[in-house]
Amino acid sequence: MTMKVLHLDSNHPLLIKQLNALGFTNHEDYKASKSEIEAKISEYDGMIIRSRFSIDKAFLDAATNLKFIGRVGAGLENIDCDYAQKKGIHLISAPEGNRNAVGEHALGMLLSLFNKLNKADREVRQGQWLREENRGLELDGKTIGLIGYGNMGKAFAKKLKGFDVEVLCHDIKTGVGDANAKQVILEELKAKVDVLSLHTPQTALTLNMVNSEFINGFKKPFWLINTARGKSVVTEDIVSALKSGQLLGAGLDVLEYEKSSFENLFSSNTIPEAFQYLIESENVLLSPHVAGWTVESNIKLAQTIVDKIKAKFC
């Protein structure tokens, strides 16, 4: 029997092309509402989504024939994973597809912050030639701490191999350290690091993880890089830390204000006061959740999903 797959978000065309070649029947619906999709999902054996809407119990109950959900991205937080697995639905994500992109973006943010590139570029464009004010820092000799040492953390640590730095990692799993990063307990990481980079999924453990208590537990002022999930960081608390000097600067590819679809920033038109502070801060670098969003990762994410579907169902 031919398996029918419903695609809810546009992705690289190789995904549908290769699934067609494997004998799957592919339907695309990028505009219908969640309730409209829910009404017809029972017709499908598989579903491919990015972050268009959340897949909750009601949706899964309607998906009576669903055998797999493929998410073209790293995390599965927009899916009720426990309930899906109880219903025997195989869940597929693709962190391998954009881990290199995330590692490069994190490094780019860190080097840009250290060398004040955003500030210097803006000033030169305005006719200002301020050399002393743009004296930078070198990465060599610093200690970099990574919280979360899965695909993304490992990719960033690999990029750091070309620098004379100490790389420490902390993870809820034991035995994940390798030649690129030494695994340590959180207390040791907080005692040593000059830079903290987050590489964690969004879970109950990581929600609002970086708050005032967490930040003030670091022995010395540090820099923060977040290319993971925005809701891991309490924006008001990092603003307080930036004002006090406990945070030296921040590179944020993600923000707690993002909608769950990640496609838009605010649910309302009001800009929170804390975010306004970030916008105006010269030691803060912002990007719109694009760390894993490269030309190459677009291809690799789609290919990873195809390969995993093929391994499981062909």
N, C-alpha and C positions, 0 to 999 in steps of 0.2 A: 504493500500500500504506500502510495506517495504521501510524504509528510508535507503539510501546508504550514508555511511560515508567514507571520504578519510582521511587517517592518513599520515601526511607529516613528522613527526618526531617520532622516537621510544620513547616509554614511558613504564611505568610498564605494564606488560602483563595483569594485572587485568582489565585495561581499555577496551581492545578489548574483553576479555573474558566475562565481564559483559554486554557490549553492544550487543554481540552476543546473550546472554541469554535473553536480552530484545527484541530481534527480529530485531535488526539493521543488515544490511549487511555491513561488514567492508572490505575496501581495503587499502593496505599499499603501499606507494610509497615514499621511503626515498632518492632516488637518482636523479630523473628526474629534469630537469631545471625548473625554474619558468615559462618560455614560454610553455614548454611541459605540465606542470600542468594546466596552463591557458587554453590550448587548449581542455582539457577534463573536466574541473571543472563543466561545465554545466550538467554533468551526475549525480552530487552529491547533496544530500539534506543537508549534514553536512560535516564539515571539522575540523580536530584536528591538531593544530600546536603548536610548542614551539616558536622558534625564527629563523626558517630557512631562511625566506625572508619576505619582507614587503608585506602587502596586500593593494594594492592601488586601485584607482578608476577603472583603466583599468581591473584589475583582477576581481574586484567586478562586473563590467559590464558583464564580461564573465560568471560569476557564476549565471546564470539565474534562477536556481532552488534552490539556497542555502538558507537554513532556519536558520542555525546556524553556528557559528565559535566558537570552544572551544580552548582557549589558556591554555596550561598546565604550568601555571606560574601566577605571581601576577599581572603584568601590561598588558595593551593592546596597548602600544605605537607603535607596529609594524603593527597596523591595522588602516585604515582610519575609525575610529569609527563613525563619523558623517555621512559619506556617506553610510556606511553599515547599520546604523539604518534607514536612509531615504529609503533604499531599503527593509526594513522590516526584516533584518537579525538579529537574536538574538545573542548577544555577551556574552560569558561565560569565566570568568577567575577564578583563584583558589587561592586567597591570603590566604584563611583559611588553605590551605594545607601546606604552608611552613612558616607561621608566627612564629611558635615556634622555628623552626630552625634558623630563622633570629635573633630572640631575644637572643637565646643562643650564636650565633656567635658574635653579637655586644658586649655582656657581656664578652665573651672570649677575644676579641680584646682589650677591655678596661682594663681588669685585666692584660693582658700580657704586654700592654704598661706601665701601672703604675708600674709593677714589673720588667720591663726590661728583660722579660723571653727570648725573642729571642736573645738578646745580650749576656746574661749570659750563655745560652745554648751553643752558638757558642764558647764563650771563654773557657768554661770548656772542650769542645771537643778538643780545641787547647792546653790544658794543663795550661791554665791561671786560677788563683784562686783569682779573684778581688772582694772582698766583699764590701768595701766602695764604689767603683765605681758602684756597682749594688744595692745600697740602694734604696728601692722602696717607693712608695706612697701608702697610704691607701685610699680606696674609701669613707669610712665613713666620714661624715662631709662635703662632696662635694655637689654641686648643679648640677644636670644633666638636660640639656635642650633638648627636642625632637621637631624637626620640622616635622610635619606630625603625626597625631594621629589617624591613621586607624588601620588596622589589625597588621601591623608590629610595629608601635609605641607602641600600647597597649601591645603587647607581650613583648617588651623590658622593658617597665615600670613594668610589672608583675614580671619579673626576678629581678628587682632592689628592690623589696619589702623586701628582706632579708638583705638589707644594711641600715645603718642609714644615708640616703641621702634625699635631697629635690629634687623632680622630677617635672619639669615644662614642659608644652607642648604648642605648638602654631600650629594652623591649620586654614585654610581658612573657615572651617565650624565652626559654633558656637555651644556651648553646648556639646563638645565632652570630656571634662575633666571628670575624675572619681576619685575613691578612691586612685588610683595609681599615678595620675598626675594632677596637678592643671593647668588649662588652663589660659594662660596669653597673653597679647599683645606682639608683637615681641620686642618692646623697653624694656619691663621688663625682658624678657628672656635674651636679650643682656647685661643687666645691672648686672645680677646675676650669670650666669652659669660658672662653671669650665670645663664642658664637654658639647659639642654639638653633637648630634647624628641625622643624617638625615634619615627620613622614608617617603619620598615623591615620588610620581610617576613622570615620565618624562612628563612635560607639558610645554607650553609656559611660564608659571609663574616660573617654577623651572629650566629651562635651564640657565646655567651659573649663578645661584643664588648666589653661594658662590664665590664672587670675592673680590678684594681688598677693595672696599668700604664697602661691607658687613662685612668682617672680622675686619676691623678697627673700626667698630661701636660697638664692644664689649668692655665693660668697663675694663676688665682684660684679661690677656692671658688665653687661653683655649685649650682644647684638642678636636680634631675632629674625629668623627667616621662616615664613610659613607658605609652603606650596601644597599643603595637605587639605585641610578642611577649615573653613572660616569659623565655624561654631566651636572649634577647639579653643578659641582665644576670646577672652572678654575684652572688647575694644576699649571700654571706659577704663579698665585696669591697666592696659598697656599705655594708654594716654597718660595716666597718673605716673607710671613708671618712666615714661619719656620726659615728663616734666621734672621729676625728681632726679633724673640722671641714672637711675638703676638700669634703665634700658638706654643704650647708646644710640640705637637706631633700629629700624625694622624694614624688612622687605616682605611685602604681603601680596601674594598672588590671589589670595582668597580672603573673604570678609564674612563676619557673622551676619551681615545684613542681606546676603544673597538669598534669592528665592531658592526653593528646593530644586527647581529645574536648572539652576546655575546660569540660565540664559539672560536673566535680568538681575539688577542689583537690589532695588528697593521694592517693597510691596506698596509703598506710598511715595508721594513726591517730596516728602519732608526729609531733609538731610540731617541725620543725628549730629548733635554737637561734637561728640567724640570723633566722628568721621570727618567733620569739618576741620578739626585740629590736625588729623592725619594729612588731609589735602594740603594744608598750609605749611607742613613741617618739611624742612630741607633734609632732615635725616631719616625720612620715610620714603620708600619706593613702592609704588602700587602698580599692579597689572591685573587685567580682568579675567582671572581664572584661566590663564592660557599656558601655564607651565608645561602641560602635557599636550599642547595644541599646535603641533608643527605639521608641516607638509609630510614629513616622513612618518610621524606617529599616526596620522590619518590612515596611511596605508597599513602600518604594522598592527594597529588596533583591529581593523577589519580582518586582516589575515589571521590574527590570533583567534578571533571568534570562529572563523571558518574552520581552522585547524582543530579547535576543540570540539566543535559540532561533528566534524568528520570522524574524529577519534572515538566519540561516544556513540554515534548513531549510524555509522556507515561500515 
